[in-house]
């Protein structure tokens, strides 16, 4: 298994870095500083895809540091394209259909292999 440093070095060489669900949970100060360092290093050197369910105005609270959040957002939002998705979550919609299939199976009198 690669070390954290070798994984970090691979990220620094990437042309595209995708980070999913950033700011989902509160971030420790040392992790927030590490994230800033990563973004600062990749700034204008790699393409970034960031997904989040938090508005940029909420990042300061999640990071517990308005100045650091502002510095990160400054780098992320420079030469950016924001794609805001609205509507029902694909994952939640898919989960509902999975539960409905299970419900339909139990109503039909057994599992598919028993029919």
Secondary structure, DSSP 8 states (H G I E B T S, - for coil): ---HHHHHHHHHH-SEEEE-STTSS---HHHHHHHHHHHHHHTTTSEEEE--SS-GGGHHHHHT-HHHHHHHHHHHSTT-------SS-HHHHHHHHHHHHHHHHHHTTS-GGG-
